[in-house]
Amino acid sequence: MLVFLLLINFPGSGFSQGRSISGIVTDESGEPLPGVNIFIKGTTSGTVSDVNGNYIITVPDNDAELVFSYLGYLEEQIFHVQV
């Protein structure tokens, strides 16, 4: 099971450019997971967590579904990113 933290930031006041979401992906013991694939479901937009488990991704709207996948772990989805 992946454990993740979402932090939602609003870059400027223009919602048309999307929302920047950042966070840290960790395992059950709280250790950061580098190389986790994070993408917006139904798109080719995505990112990968860095060596400290940090990531940042821009989503188009609140209905975005984020998918987290990592070798050896079950895939996790977050439905409808809410502010």
N, CA, C and O of each residue as an XYZ file, in Angstrom:
332
protein
N       0.839     -1.188      0.000
C       0.000      0.000      0.000
C       0.876      1.239      0.000
O       1.798      1.357      0.807
N       0.588      2.153     -0.897
C       1.300      3.418     -0.948
C       0.629      4.392      0.002
O      -0.594      4.404      0.141
N       1.425      5.190      0.637
C       0.907      6.260      1.478
C       1.363      7.546      0.820
O       2.531      7.667      0.449
N       0.477      8.500      0.669
C       0.855      9.719     -0.008
C       0.213     10.910      0.660
O      -0.808     10.803      1.339
N       0.843     12.048      0.448
C       0.377     13.311      0.995
C       0.132     14.248     -0.163
O       1.002     14.425     -1.016
N      -1.038     14.849     -0.204
C      -1.363     15.819     -1.247
C      -1.363     17.219     -0.662
O      -1.964     17.471      0.382
N      -0.691     18.112     -1.338
C      -0.718     19.522     -0.989
C      -1.173     20.256     -2.241
O      -0.531     20.145     -3.285
N      -2.252     20.994     -2.158
C      -2.780     21.668     -3.342
C      -2.401     23.145     -3.271
O      -2.666     23.835     -2.287
N      -1.770     23.598     -4.351
C      -1.336     24.984     -4.453
C      -2.038     25.608     -5.644
O      -2.313     24.923     -6.630
N      -2.329     26.886     -5.567
C      -2.957     27.591     -6.661
C      -1.946     28.563     -7.257
O      -1.673     29.611     -6.672
N      -1.387     28.221     -8.418
C      -0.424     29.124     -9.048
C      -1.137     30.332     -9.653
O      -1.781     30.208    -10.695
N      -1.032     31.466     -9.030
C      -1.715     32.660     -9.507
C      -3.213     32.543     -9.295
O      -3.674     31.699     -8.526
N      -3.953     33.365     -9.958
C      -5.401     33.315     -9.803
C      -6.092     32.688    -11.008
O      -7.314     32.535    -10.995
N      -5.348     32.322    -12.045
C      -5.966     31.764    -13.246
C      -6.223     30.275    -13.123
O      -5.291     29.471    -13.144
N      -7.484     29.912    -12.996
C      -7.853     28.506    -12.879
C      -7.736     27.780    -14.211
O      -7.645     26.552    -14.227
N      -7.736     28.498    -15.325
C      -7.688     27.850    -16.628
C      -6.360     27.140    -16.873
O      -6.282     26.264    -17.734
N      -5.338     27.496    -16.144
C      -4.034     26.870    -16.315
C      -3.896     25.626    -15.449
O      -2.853     24.974    -15.492
N      -4.875     25.288    -14.691
C      -4.825     24.108    -13.847
C      -4.339     24.422    -12.449
O      -4.069     25.569    -12.095
N      -4.239     23.364    -11.672
C      -3.802     23.483    -10.283
C      -2.557     22.641    -10.095
O      -2.447     21.538    -10.630
N      -1.646     23.161     -9.347
C      -0.415     22.450     -9.053
C      -0.600     21.657     -7.764
O      -0.920     22.221     -6.718
N      -0.397     20.352     -7.848
C      -0.517     19.483     -6.680
C       0.855     18.904     -6.386
O       1.522     18.372     -7.274
N       1.268     19.012     -5.137
C       2.560     18.450     -4.747
C       2.376     17.612     -3.500
O       1.390     17.762     -2.778
N       3.313     16.744     -3.253
C       3.226     15.898     -2.078
C       4.413     14.974     -1.964
O       5.390     15.101     -2.703
N       4.324     14.048     -1.038
C       5.371     13.071     -0.781
C       4.737     11.689     -0.775
O       3.694     11.485     -0.153
N       5.361     10.740     -1.463
C       4.883      9.365     -1.473
C       5.789      8.570     -0.537
O       7.012      8.595     -0.669
N       5.169      7.862      0.414
C       5.934      7.057      1.365
C       5.359      5.653      1.451
O       4.239      5.394      1.010
N       6.150      4.748      2.028
C       5.643      3.401      2.271
C       4.962      3.354      3.632
O       4.793      4.384      4.284
N       4.572      2.155      4.056
C       3.833      1.998      5.315
C       4.620      2.471      6.537
O       4.035      2.886      7.537
N       5.939      2.405      6.451
C       6.765      2.808      7.595
C       7.175      4.275      7.541
O       7.918      4.747      8.401
N       6.693      4.995      6.532
C       7.001      6.419      6.437
C       8.251      6.737      5.638
O       8.650      7.898      5.558
N       8.882      5.720      5.041
C      10.074      5.954      4.232
C       9.657      6.461      2.852
O       8.710      5.941      2.262
N      10.358      7.477      2.334
C      10.005      8.005      1.019
C      10.237      6.971     -0.076
O      11.158      6.158      0.003
N       9.385      7.015     -1.101
C       9.505      6.108     -2.238
C       9.905      6.894     -3.486
O       9.090      7.642     -4.026
N      11.140      6.738     -3.951
C      11.556      7.382     -5.199
C      11.065      6.575     -6.394
O      10.926      5.355     -6.307
N      10.804      7.243     -7.494
C      10.440      6.556     -8.721
C       9.003      6.094     -8.826
O       8.691      5.247     -9.663
N       8.115      6.629     -7.995
C       6.693      6.305     -8.109
C       6.123      7.063     -9.302
O       6.350      8.264     -9.448
N       5.384      6.361    -10.152
C       4.727      6.995    -11.295
C       3.405      7.593    -10.839
O       2.579      6.914    -10.229
N       3.216      8.866    -11.140
C       1.982      9.569    -10.804
C       1.460     10.161    -12.114
O       2.153     10.944    -12.763
N       0.238      9.785    -12.500
C      -0.302     10.344    -13.727
C      -1.778     10.631    -13.577
O      -2.448     10.121    -12.680
N      -2.270     11.470    -14.489
C      -3.685     11.821    -14.517
C      -4.380     10.768    -15.359
O      -4.059     10.591    -16.534
N      -5.334     10.071    -14.758
C      -6.042      8.986    -15.431
C      -6.663      9.466    -16.735
O      -7.272     10.534    -16.795
N      -6.498      8.658    -17.779
C      -7.064      8.977    -19.076
C      -6.231      9.924    -19.916
O      -6.656     10.332    -20.997
N      -5.037     10.282    -19.428
C      -4.154     11.190    -20.172
C      -2.753     10.586    -20.230
O      -2.488      9.525    -19.665
N      -1.882     11.278    -20.915
C      -0.469     10.903    -20.918
C       0.336     11.831    -20.012
O       1.564     11.756    -19.980
N      -0.350     12.703    -19.278
C       0.315     13.644    -18.374
C       0.678     12.952    -17.073
O      -0.155     12.299    -16.444
N       1.933     13.107    -16.682
C       2.346     12.486    -15.442
C       3.704     12.966    -14.991
O       4.326     13.826    -15.614
N       4.148     12.387    -13.891
C       5.440     12.719    -13.317
C       5.937     11.516    -12.531
O       5.253     10.497    -12.439
N       7.125     11.641    -11.969
C       7.732     10.584    -11.161
C       8.252     11.224     -9.882
O       8.806     12.323     -9.914
N       8.072     10.537     -8.751
C       8.582     11.074     -7.484
C      10.115     11.061     -7.489
O      10.742     10.168     -8.059
N      10.692     12.062     -6.847
C      12.156     12.168     -6.806
C      12.742     11.257     -5.729
O      12.020     10.465     -5.123
N      14.029     11.368     -5.494
C      14.733     10.497     -4.559
C      14.186     10.594     -3.132
O      14.350      9.665     -2.342
N      13.542     11.708     -2.801
C      12.951     11.904     -1.475
C      11.445     11.651     -1.459
O      10.783     11.952     -0.465
N      10.895     11.105     -2.542
C       9.467     10.818     -2.624
C       8.611     12.007     -2.995
O       7.387     11.886     -3.052
N       9.223     13.164     -3.252
C       8.475     14.383     -3.595
C       8.007     14.356     -5.045
O       8.679     13.814     -5.922
N       6.847     14.949     -5.277
C       6.340     15.087     -6.638
C       5.547     16.371     -6.752
O       5.105     16.942     -5.756
N       5.376     16.814     -7.990
C       4.507     17.945     -8.298
C       3.897     17.665     -9.661
O       4.591     17.242    -10.586
N       2.597     17.901     -9.780
C       1.884     17.659    -11.034
C       0.800     18.715    -11.169
O       0.201     19.125    -10.175
N       0.549     19.153    -12.387
C      -0.506     20.127    -12.652
C      -1.718     19.391    -13.204
O      -1.622     18.677    -14.203
N      -2.857     19.570    -12.545
C      -4.102     18.939    -12.975
C      -5.003     20.008    -13.593
O      -4.966     21.168    -13.184
N      -5.808     19.613    -14.575
C      -6.639     20.603    -15.262
C      -7.817     21.129    -14.444
O      -8.233     22.273    -14.627
N      -8.365     20.294    -13.530
C      -9.536     20.714    -12.761
C      -9.730     19.798    -11.552
O      -8.943     18.879    -11.326
N     -10.774     20.057    -10.785
C     -11.044     19.279     -9.574
C     -11.483     17.853     -9.857
O     -11.466     17.022     -8.949
N     -11.876     17.541    -11.084
C     -12.330     16.199    -11.418
C     -11.197     15.269    -11.836
O     -11.448     14.133    -12.237
N      -9.973     15.728    -11.751
C      -8.833     14.904    -12.143
C      -8.710     13.697    -11.212
O      -8.939     13.797    -10.007
N      -8.346     12.563    -11.793
C      -8.101     11.350    -11.014
C      -6.620     11.032    -11.124
O      -6.111     10.789    -12.218
N      -5.926     11.033     -9.987
C      -4.504     10.720     -9.979
C      -4.308      9.237     -9.724
O      -4.992      8.640     -8.893
N      -3.364      8.647    -10.451
C      -3.035      7.242    -10.291
C      -1.574      7.155     -9.869
O      -0.698      7.742    -10.505
N      -1.317      6.409     -8.778
C       0.030      6.204     -8.257
C       0.394      4.748     -8.477
O      -0.337      3.858     -8.044
N       1.514      4.487     -9.145
C       1.936      3.101     -9.347
C       3.425      2.968     -9.065
O       4.216      3.873     -9.333
N       3.782      1.805     -8.512
C       5.162      1.545     -8.115
C       5.374      0.037     -8.143
O       4.526     -0.717     -7.665
N       6.466     -0.396     -8.681
C       6.755     -1.815     -8.801
C       6.710     -2.497     -7.431
O       7.377     -2.058     -6.495
N       5.933     -3.555     -7.320
C       5.823     -4.290     -6.062
C       4.702     -3.826     -5.153
O       4.497     -4.399     -4.083
N       3.972     -2.795     -5.560
C       2.866     -2.255     -4.769
C       1.597     -2.263     -5.611
O       1.661     -2.224     -6.840
N       0.458     -2.312     -4.958
C      -0.812     -2.183     -5.664
C      -0.985     -0.749     -6.141
O      -0.578      0.195     -5.463
N      -1.587     -0.596     -7.305
C      -1.866      0.730     -7.834
C      -2.932      1.402     -6.981
O      -3.896      0.761     -6.562
N      -2.756      2.693     -6.724
C      -3.725      3.457     -5.945
C      -4.253      4.602     -6.794
O      -3.510      5.193     -7.576
N      -5.525      4.914     -6.644
C      -6.128      6.037     -7.356
C      -6.758      6.993     -6.359
O      -7.332      6.585     -5.349
N      -6.637      8.264     -6.668
C      -7.331      9.304     -5.911
C      -8.344      9.906     -6.855
O      -7.987     10.455     -7.898
N      -9.609      9.803     -6.488
C     -10.674     10.301     -7.346
C     -11.042     11.728     -6.984
O     -11.133     12.090     -5.811
N     -11.248     12.512     -8.000
C     -11.755     13.882     -7.858
C     -10.953     14.662     -6.839
O     -11.339     14.779     -5.676
N      -9.843     15.190     -7.287
C      -9.003     16.043     -6.454
C      -9.839     17.227     -6.008
O     -10.330     17.989     -6.841
N     -10.004     17.389     -4.717
C     -10.846     18.444     -4.161
C      -9.987     19.497     -3.478
O      -8.907     19.193     -2.972
N     -10.462     20.723     -3.463
C      -9.784     21.794     -2.756
C     -10.524     22.126     -1.492
O     -10.107     23.013     -0.747
